Amino acid sequence: MAKKKRRKKSQLKKGWKETFFYEVGGLVMFSLTCIGIAGLGAVGQVLVQACRFLAGDWYMILFLFSLILSIYYIVKRKQPVFFSRRLTGIYLFVFASPAQPCQIV
């Protein structure tokens, strides 16, 4: 009879730690996002003001992105791919389009 390989134990241990990391990180991100969207207390107001500083009047988009990312972490338990060939084209298209229409005077 052949001996069992010992790699499985290290893979299980690593998988458990990685799963725990993404679960807890996703839950913390989800709770902070919900507090920020509702604007509850001092923490909610700080999160809203920080997002307003970064995104202006479109600050809610940062909260929605964070909410989607936290749900992805909880469900998939891995880092999403942000730079694929298709997503890079979408990023270029979105960032190249003007935020406000040009006015001719």
N, CA, C and O atoms as a GROMACS GRO file, in nm:
protein
  420
    1MET      N    1   0.084  -0.119   0.000
    1MET     CA    2   0.000   0.000   0.000
    1MET      C    3   0.088   0.125   0.000
    1MET      O    4   0.193   0.130   0.064
    2ALA      N    5   0.042   0.222  -0.072
    2ALA     CA    6   0.116   0.347  -0.080
    2ALA      C    7   0.081   0.437   0.039
    2ALA      O    8  -0.029   0.431   0.094
    3LYS      N    9   0.179   0.520   0.077
    3LYS     CA   10   0.156   0.611   0.188
    3LYS      C   11   0.076   0.732   0.139
    3LYS      O   12   0.083   0.771   0.023
    4LYS      N   13   0.000   0.787   0.230
    4LYS     CA   14  -0.078   0.907   0.196
    4LYS      C   15   0.015   1.027   0.192
    4LYS      O   16   0.112   1.036   0.267
    5LYS      N   17  -0.016   1.119   0.103
    5LYS     CA   18   0.064   1.240   0.092
    5LYS      C   19   0.029   1.336   0.205
    5LYS      O   20  -0.085   1.339   0.251
    6ARG      N   21   0.126   1.412   0.249
    6ARG     CA   22   0.105   1.504   0.360
    6ARG      C   23   0.065   1.643   0.313
    6ARG      O   24   0.036   1.730   0.396
    7ARG      N   25   0.061   1.666   0.186
    7ARG     CA   26   0.025   1.798   0.134
    7ARG      C   27  -0.118   1.837   0.169
    7ARG      O   28  -0.148   1.956   0.186
    8LYS      N   29  -0.203   1.742   0.179
    8LYS     CA   30  -0.344   1.771   0.202
    8LYS      C   31  -0.364   1.845   0.334
    8LYS      O   32  -0.451   1.932   0.341
    9LYS      N   33  -0.287   1.813   0.437
    9LYS     CA   34  -0.303   1.881   0.565
    9LYS      C   35  -0.265   2.027   0.552
    9LYS      O   36  -0.334   2.115   0.604
   10SER      N   37  -0.154   2.055   0.484
   10SER     CA   38  -0.113   2.195   0.469
   10SER      C   39  -0.212   2.271   0.382
   10SER      O   40  -0.237   2.389   0.406
   11GLN      N   41  -0.267   2.205   0.281
   11GLN     CA   42  -0.366   2.272   0.197
   11GLN      C   43  -0.493   2.298   0.274
   11GLN      O   44  -0.555   2.403   0.256
   12LEU      N   45  -0.534   2.206   0.359
   12LEU     CA   46  -0.654   2.227   0.439
   12LEU      C   47  -0.633   2.341   0.538
   12LEU      O   48  -0.722   2.424   0.558
   13LYS      N   49  -0.516   2.346   0.600
   13LYS     CA   50  -0.487   2.451   0.696
   13LYS      C   51  -0.484   2.587   0.626
   13LYS      O   52  -0.541   2.684   0.675
   14LYS      N   53  -0.418   2.593   0.512
   14LYS     CA   54  -0.411   2.718   0.438
   14LYS      C   55  -0.549   2.758   0.387
   14LYS      O   56  -0.584   2.876   0.391
   15GLY      N   57  -0.625   2.664   0.340
   15GLY     CA   58  -0.759   2.694   0.291
   15GLY      C   59  -0.849   2.744   0.402
   15GLY      O   60  -0.930   2.833   0.380
   16TRP      N   61  -0.835   2.686   0.522
   16TRP     CA   62  -0.916   2.730   0.635
   16TRP      C   63  -0.882   2.872   0.675
   16TRP      O   64  -0.972   2.952   0.703
   17LYS      N   65  -0.753   2.905   0.678
   17LYS     CA   66  -0.711   3.040   0.716
   17LYS      C   67  -0.755   3.141   0.611
   17LYS      O   68  -0.803   3.250   0.644
   18GLU      N   69  -0.739   3.106   0.485
   18GLU     CA   70  -0.780   3.196   0.377
   18GLU      C   71  -0.930   3.217   0.377
   18GLU      O   72  -0.977   3.329   0.357
   19THR      N   73  -1.005   3.111   0.399
   19THR     CA   74  -1.150   3.121   0.405
   19THR      C   75  -1.192   3.210   0.521
   19THR      O   76  -1.280   3.295   0.506
   20PHE      N   77  -1.129   3.192   0.637
   20PHE     CA   78  -1.160   3.274   0.754
   20PHE      C   79  -1.129   3.420   0.727
   20PHE      O   80  -1.206   3.508   0.765
   21PHE      N   81  -1.015   3.447   0.662
   21PHE     CA   82  -0.975   3.584   0.632
   21PHE      C   83  -1.078   3.653   0.543
   21PHE      O   84  -1.117   3.767   0.571
   22TYR      N   85  -1.122   3.587   0.437
   22TYR     CA   86  -1.218   3.648   0.346
   22TYR      C   87  -1.356   3.661   0.409
   22TYR      O   88  -1.427   3.758   0.384
   23GLU      N   89  -1.396   3.564   0.492
   23GLU     CA   90  -1.526   3.571   0.558
   23GLU      C   91  -1.531   3.690   0.654
   23GLU      O   92  -1.624   3.771   0.649
   24VAL      N   93  -1.431   3.700   0.741
   24VAL     CA   94  -1.430   3.808   0.840
   24VAL      C   95  -1.412   3.944   0.773
   24VAL      O   96  -1.478   4.041   0.808
   25GLY      N   97  -1.322   3.949   0.676
   25GLY     CA   98  -1.302   4.075   0.603
   25GLY      C   99  -1.428   4.119   0.531
   25GLY      O  100  -1.461   4.238   0.530
   26GLY      N  101  -1.498   4.025   0.469
   26GLY     CA  102  -1.622   4.057   0.401
   26GLY      C  103  -1.730   4.104   0.497
   26GLY      O  104  -1.805   4.198   0.467
   27LEU      N  105  -1.739   4.041   0.614
   27LEU     CA  106  -1.839   4.082   0.712
   27LEU      C  107  -1.809   4.219   0.770
   27LEU      O  108  -1.900   4.299   0.790
   28VAL      N  109  -1.681   4.248   0.797
   28VAL     CA  110  -1.644   4.380   0.848
   28VAL      C  111  -1.672   4.487   0.743
   28VAL      O  112  -1.725   4.593   0.774
   29MET      N  113  -1.635   4.458   0.619
   29MET     CA  114  -1.660   4.553   0.511
   29MET      C  115  -1.810   4.575   0.492
   29MET      O  116  -1.854   4.688   0.469
   30PHE      N  117  -1.887   4.468   0.500
   30PHE     CA  118  -2.032   4.478   0.485
   30PHE      C  119  -2.094   4.563   0.596
   30PHE      O  120  -2.180   4.647   0.570
   31SER      N  121  -2.050   4.542   0.720
   31SER     CA  122  -2.106   4.619   0.830
   31SER      C  123  -2.067   4.766   0.821
   31SER      O  124  -2.151   4.853   0.846
   32LEU      N  125  -1.942   4.795   0.787
   32LEU     CA  126  -1.901   4.935   0.772
   32LEU      C  127  -1.974   5.003   0.657
   32LEU      O  128  -2.007   5.122   0.665
   33THR      N  129  -1.998   4.930   0.550
   33THR     CA  130  -2.070   4.987   0.437
   33THR      C  131  -2.215   5.017   0.475
   33THR      O  132  -2.268   5.122   0.439
   34CYS      N  133  -2.278   4.927   0.548
   34CYS     CA  134  -2.416   4.951   0.591
   34CYS      C  135  -2.424   5.070   0.686
   34CYS      O  136  -2.517   5.150   0.677
   35ILE      N  137  -2.327   5.082   0.777
   35ILE     CA  138  -2.323   5.197   0.867
   35ILE      C  139  -2.303   5.326   0.788
   35ILE      O  140  -2.364   5.428   0.817
   36GLY      N  141  -2.216   5.320   0.687
   36GLY     CA  142  -2.190   5.439   0.604
   36GLY      C  143  -2.309   5.478   0.519
   36GLY      O  144  -2.338   5.597   0.505
   37ILE      N  145  -2.378   5.382   0.462
   37ILE     CA  146  -2.495   5.412   0.378
   37ILE      C  147  -2.605   5.476   0.464
   37ILE      O  148  -2.669   5.572   0.421
   38ALA      N  149  -2.626   5.422   0.584
   38ALA     CA  150  -2.729   5.476   0.672
   38ALA      C  151  -2.683   5.604   0.742
   38ALA      O  152  -2.766   5.681   0.790
   39GLY      N  153  -2.552   5.628   0.749
   39GLY     CA  154  -2.500   5.747   0.816
   39GLY      C  155  -2.522   5.742   0.965
   39GLY      O  156  -2.551   5.845   1.026
   40LEU      N  157  -2.510   5.626   1.026
   40LEU     CA  158  -2.539   5.609   1.168
   40LEU      C  159  -2.422   5.655   1.254
   40LEU      O  160  -2.310   5.605   1.238
   41GLY      N  161  -2.446   5.747   1.343
   41GLY     CA  162  -2.347   5.789   1.441
   41GLY      C  163  -2.228   5.861   1.382
   41GLY      O  164  -2.228   5.903   1.266
   42ALA      N  165  -2.127   5.874   1.465
   42ALA     CA  166  -2.006   5.945   1.424
   42ALA      C  167  -1.929   5.867   1.318
   42ALA      O  168  -1.874   5.925   1.225
   43VAL      N  169  -1.926   5.734   1.333
   43VAL     CA  170  -1.854   5.652   1.235
   43VAL      C  171  -1.918   5.663   1.098
   43VAL      O  172  -1.848   5.674   0.997
   44GLY      N  173  -2.050   5.661   1.092
   44GLY     CA  174  -2.122   5.674   0.965
   44GLY      C  175  -2.096   5.809   0.899
   44GLY      O  176  -2.078   5.817   0.778
   45GLN      N  177  -2.094   5.913   0.979
   45GLN     CA  178  -2.069   6.047   0.924
   45GLN      C  179  -1.925   6.060   0.873
   45GLN      O  180  -1.901   6.124   0.771
   46VAL      N  181  -1.831   5.999   0.944
   46VAL     CA  182  -1.691   6.003   0.900
   46VAL      C  183  -1.677   5.928   0.768
   46VAL      O  184  -1.608   5.974   0.677
   47LEU      N  185  -1.742   5.811   0.756
   47LEU     CA  186  -1.736   5.735   0.632
   47LEU      C  187  -1.799   5.812   0.516
   47LEU      O  188  -1.746   5.812   0.405
   48VAL      N  189  -1.912   5.876   0.542
   48VAL     CA  190  -1.978   5.955   0.437
   48VAL      C  191  -1.888   6.070   0.393
   48VAL      O  192  -1.874   6.094   0.273
   49GLN      N  193  -1.828   6.141   0.488
   49GLN     CA  194  -1.743   6.254   0.452
   49GLN      C  195  -1.616   6.208   0.379
   49GLN      O  196  -1.569   6.276   0.288
   50ALA      N  197  -1.562   6.093   0.417
   50ALA     CA  198  -1.444   6.041   0.347
   50ALA      C  199  -1.480   6.003   0.203
   50ALA      O  200  -1.403   6.031   0.111
   51CYS      N  201  -1.594   5.941   0.184
   51CYS     CA  202  -1.636   5.905   0.048
   51CYS      C  203  -1.672   6.028  -0.033
   51CYS      O  204  -1.647   6.032  -0.154
   52ARG      N  205  -1.729   6.128   0.032
   52ARG     CA  206  -1.758   6.254  -0.039
   52ARG      C  207  -1.628   6.322  -0.082
   52ARG      O  208  -1.621   6.383  -0.189
   53PHE      N  209  -1.526   6.313   0.001
   53PHE     CA  210  -1.397   6.372  -0.034
   53PHE      C  211  -1.338   6.303  -0.157
   53PHE      O  212  -1.281   6.369  -0.244
   54LEU      N  213  -1.352   6.171  -0.164
   54LEU     CA  214  -1.294   6.095  -0.274
   54LEU      C  215  -1.376   6.102  -0.403
   54LEU      O  216  -1.319   6.109  -0.512
   55ALA      N  217  -1.511   6.101  -0.392
   55ALA     CA  218  -1.594   6.088  -0.511
   55ALA      C  219  -1.690   6.205  -0.533
   55ALA      O  220  -1.762   6.207  -0.632
   56GLY      N  221  -1.692   6.301  -0.444
   56GLY     CA  222  -1.782   6.416  -0.462
   56GLY      C  223  -1.927   6.376  -0.439
   56GLY      O  224  -1.959   6.300  -0.348
   57ASP      N  225  -2.015   6.430  -0.525
   57ASP     CA  226  -2.157   6.402  -0.512
   57ASP      C  227  -2.192   6.257  -0.547
   57ASP      O  228  -2.303   6.212  -0.519
   58TRP      N  229  -2.101   6.187  -0.607
   58TRP     CA  230  -2.124   6.047  -0.646
   58TRP      C  231  -2.071   5.951  -0.540
   58TRP      O  232  -2.034   5.838  -0.571
   59TYR      N  233  -2.068   5.995  -0.416
   59TYR     CA  234  -2.008   5.915  -0.309
   59TYR      C  235  -2.081   5.783  -0.287
   59TYR      O  236  -2.021   5.687  -0.240
   60MET      N  237  -2.208   5.777  -0.319
   60MET     CA  238  -2.285   5.655  -0.296
   60MET      C  239  -2.235   5.540  -0.385
   60MET      O  240  -2.252   5.423  -0.350
   61ILE      N  241  -2.172   5.572  -0.499
   61ILE     CA  242  -2.117   5.468  -0.586
   61ILE      C  243  -2.006   5.393  -0.514
   61ILE      O  244  -1.993   5.271  -0.531
   62LEU      N  245  -1.924   5.463  -0.435
   62LEU     CA  246  -1.820   5.395  -0.358
   62LEU      C  247  -1.881   5.299  -0.256
   62LEU      O  248  -1.830   5.190  -0.235
   63PHE      N  249  -1.990   5.341  -0.193
   63PHE     CA  250  -2.057   5.253  -0.098
   63PHE      C  251  -2.116   5.131  -0.169
   63PHE      O  252  -2.106   5.019  -0.118
   64LEU      N  253  -2.176   5.151  -0.284
   64LEU     CA  254  -2.233   5.039  -0.357
   64LEU      C  255  -2.125   4.941  -0.404
   64LEU      O  256  -2.142   4.820  -0.397
   65PHE      N  257  -2.013   4.996  -0.452
   65PHE     CA  258  -1.901   4.911  -0.492
   65PHE      C  259  -1.848   4.831  -0.374
   65PHE      O  260  -1.820   4.712  -0.386
   66SER      N  261  -1.836   4.896  -0.259
   66SER     CA  262  -1.790   4.828  -0.138
   66SER      C  263  -1.888   4.720  -0.093
   66SER      O  264  -1.847   4.614  -0.046
   67LEU      N  265  -2.016   4.747  -0.108
   67LEU     CA  266  -2.119   4.648  -0.072
   67LEU      C  267  -2.111   4.526  -0.163
   67LEU      O  268  -2.116   4.413  -0.115
   68ILE      N  269  -2.099   4.548  -0.292
   68ILE     CA  270  -2.088   4.438  -0.387
   68ILE      C  271  -1.959   4.358  -0.363
   68ILE      O  272  -1.961   4.235  -0.367
   69LEU      N  273  -1.850   4.428  -0.336
   69LEU     CA  274  -1.722   4.360  -0.311
   69LEU      C  275  -1.727   4.277  -0.183
   69LEU      O  276  -1.672   4.167  -0.179
   70SER      N  277  -1.792   4.328  -0.080
   70SER     CA  278  -1.802   4.252   0.045
   70SER      C  279  -1.887   4.127   0.027
   70SER      O  280  -1.855   4.022   0.082
   71ILE      N  281  -1.995   4.136  -0.048
   71ILE     CA  282  -2.079   4.019  -0.076
   71ILE      C  283  -2.000   3.917  -0.158
   71ILE      O  284  -2.012   3.797  -0.136
   72TYR      N  285  -1.920   3.965  -0.253
   72TYR     CA  286  -1.836   3.876  -0.333
   72TYR      C  287  -1.737   3.802  -0.244
   72TYR      O  288  -1.717   3.682  -0.260
   73TYR      N  289  -1.674   3.873  -0.150
   73TYR     CA  290  -1.579   3.809  -0.058
   73TYR      C  291  -1.647   3.702   0.025
   73TYR      O  292  -1.591   3.594   0.044
   74ILE      N  293  -1.767   3.729   0.073
   74ILE     CA  294  -1.837   3.633   0.158
   74ILE      C  295  -1.878   3.510   0.078
   74ILE      O  296  -1.865   3.398   0.127
   75VAL      N  297  -1.928   3.530  -0.044
   75VAL     CA  298  -1.980   3.418  -0.122
   75VAL      C  299  -1.868   3.338  -0.188
   75VAL      O  300  -1.863   3.215  -0.174
   76LYS      N  301  -1.778   3.404  -0.258
   76LYS     CA  302  -1.675   3.335  -0.336
   76LYS      C  303  -1.550   3.300  -0.257
   76LYS      O  304  -1.479   3.205  -0.291
   77ARG      N  305  -1.521   3.376  -0.151
   77ARG     CA  306  -1.403   3.355  -0.067
   77ARG      C  307  -1.272   3.363  -0.145
   77ARG      O  308  -1.181   3.282  -0.124
   78LYS      N  309  -1.264   3.459  -0.234
   78LYS     CA  310  -1.139   3.483  -0.307
   78LYS      C  311  -1.138   3.627  -0.358
   78LYS      O  312  -1.240   3.695  -0.358
   79GLN      N  313  -1.021   3.671  -0.402
   79GLN     CA  314  -1.005   3.806  -0.454
   79GLN      C  315  -1.059   3.811  -0.596
   79GLN      O  316  -1.024   3.726  -0.678
   80PRO      N  317  -1.144   3.910  -0.629
   80PRO     CA  318  -1.195   3.918  -0.766
   80PRO      C  319  -1.087   3.967  -0.863
   80PRO      O  320  -0.991   4.032  -0.823
   81VAL      N  321  -1.106   3.936  -0.989
   81VAL     CA  322  -1.013   3.980  -1.093
   81VAL      C  323  -1.059   4.118  -1.141
   81VAL      O  324  -1.166   4.132  -1.200
   82PHE      N  325  -0.977   4.220  -1.115
   82PHE     CA  326  -1.013   4.356  -1.154
   82PHE      C  327  -0.959   4.394  -1.291
   82PHE      O  328  -1.014   4.483  -1.356
   83PHE      N  329  -0.852   4.330  -1.336
   83PHE     CA  330  -0.788   4.369  -1.460
   83PHE      C  331  -0.784   4.253  -1.558
   83PHE      O  332  -0.682   4.187  -1.574
   84SER      N  333  -0.895   4.229  -1.622
   84SER     CA  334  -0.898   4.136  -1.733
   84SER      C  335  -0.902   4.220  -1.861
   84SER      O  336  -0.911   4.342  -1.856
   85ARG      N  337  -0.896   4.155  -1.972
   85ARG     CA  338  -0.896   4.227  -2.099
   85ARG      C  339  -1.026   4.304  -2.120
   85ARG      O  340  -1.025   4.420  -2.162
   86ARG      N  341  -1.137   4.241  -2.089
   86ARG     CA  342  -1.267   4.304  -2.106
   86ARG      C  343  -1.287   4.419  -2.007
   86ARG      O  344  -1.337   4.525  -2.045
   87LEU      N  345  -1.249   4.399  -1.882
   87LEU     CA  346  -1.269   4.504  -1.782
   87LEU      C  347  -1.180   4.624  -1.808
   87LEU      O  348  -1.219   4.738  -1.780
   88THR      N  349  -1.060   4.602  -1.861
   88THR     CA  350  -0.974   4.715  -1.895
   88THR      C  351  -1.038   4.802  -2.002
   88THR      O  352  -1.030   4.925  -1.993
   89GLY      N  353  -1.102   4.742  -2.101
   89GLY     CA  354  -1.174   4.819  -2.203
   89GLY      C  355  -1.291   4.896  -2.145
   89GLY      O  356  -1.316   5.010  -2.184
   90ILE      N  357  -1.362   4.834  -2.052
   90ILE     CA  358  -1.474   4.904  -1.987
   90ILE      C  359  -1.423   5.021  -1.905
   90ILE      O  360  -1.483   5.129  -1.907
   91TYR      N  361  -1.313   5.002  -1.833
   91TYR     CA  362  -1.255   5.112  -1.754
   91TYR      C  363  -1.215   5.229  -1.845
   91TYR      O  364  -1.244   5.344  -1.813
   92LEU      N  365  -1.151   5.199  -1.957
   92LEU     CA  366  -1.110   5.306  -2.048
   92LEU      C  367  -1.231   5.380  -2.104
   92LEU      O  368  -1.228   5.502  -2.117
   93PHE      N  369  -1.336   5.307  -2.136
   93PHE     CA  370  -1.456   5.369  -2.190
   93PHE      C  371  -1.524   5.459  -2.087
   93PHE      O  372  -1.568   5.569  -2.119
   94VAL      N  373  -1.533   5.412  -1.964
   94VAL     CA  374  -1.600   5.489  -1.860
   94VAL      C  375  -1.520   5.613  -1.822
   94VAL      O  376  -1.576   5.721  -1.807
   95PHE      N  377  -1.389   5.598  -1.807
   95PHE     CA  378  -1.307   5.711  -1.766
   95PHE      C  379  -1.285   5.812  -1.880
   95PHE      O  380  -1.252   5.927  -1.853
   96ALA      N  381  -1.301   5.770  -2.003
   96ALA     CA  382  -1.283   5.862  -2.116
   96ALA      C  383  -1.408   5.946  -2.141
   96ALA      O  384  -1.398   6.054  -2.198
   97SER      N  385  -1.523   5.896  -2.099
   97SER     CA  386  -1.647   5.972  -2.121
   97SER      C  387  -1.654   6.087  -2.020
   97SER      O  388  -1.620   6.069  -1.903
   98PRO      N  389  -1.698   6.204  -2.065
   98PRO     CA  390  -1.704   6.318  -1.973
   98PRO      C  391  -1.816   6.299  -1.870
   98PRO      O  392  -1.919   6.238  -1.898
   99ALA      N  393  -1.793   6.352  -1.752
   99ALA     CA  394  -1.892   6.341  -1.645
   99ALA      C  395  -2.010   6.433  -1.671
   99ALA      O  396  -2.124   6.398  -1.639
  100GLN      N  397  -1.985   6.548  -1.730
  100GLN     CA  398  -2.090   6.643  -1.762
  100GLN      C  399  -2.080   6.677  -1.910
  100GLN      O  400  -1.969   6.684  -1.964
  101PRO      N  401  -2.192   6.698  -1.975
  101PRO     CA  402  -2.185   6.735  -2.116
  101PRO      C  403  -2.121   6.872  -2.135
  101PRO      O  404  -2.137   6.962  -2.053
  102CYS      N  405  -2.050   6.886  -2.245
  102CYS     CA  406  -1.984   7.012  -2.276
  102CYS      C  407  -2.089   7.114  -2.321
  102CYS      O  408  -2.184   7.080  -2.392
  103GLN      N  409  -2.070   7.240  -2.279
  103GLN     CA  410  -2.162   7.346  -2.318
  103GLN      C  411  -2.091   7.437  -2.415
  103GLN      O  412  -1.979   7.482  -2.389
  104ILE      N  413  -2.155   7.465  -2.526
  104ILE     CA  414  -2.098   7.557  -2.626
  104ILE      C  415  -2.161   7.694  -2.604
  104ILE      O  416  -2.284   7.709  -2.605
  105VAL      N  417  -2.076   7.792  -2.584
  105VAL     CA  418  -2.126   7.927  -2.557
  105VAL      C  419  -2.105   8.012  -2.678
  105VAL      O  420  -2.141   8.130  -2.677
   0.00000   0.00000   0.00000
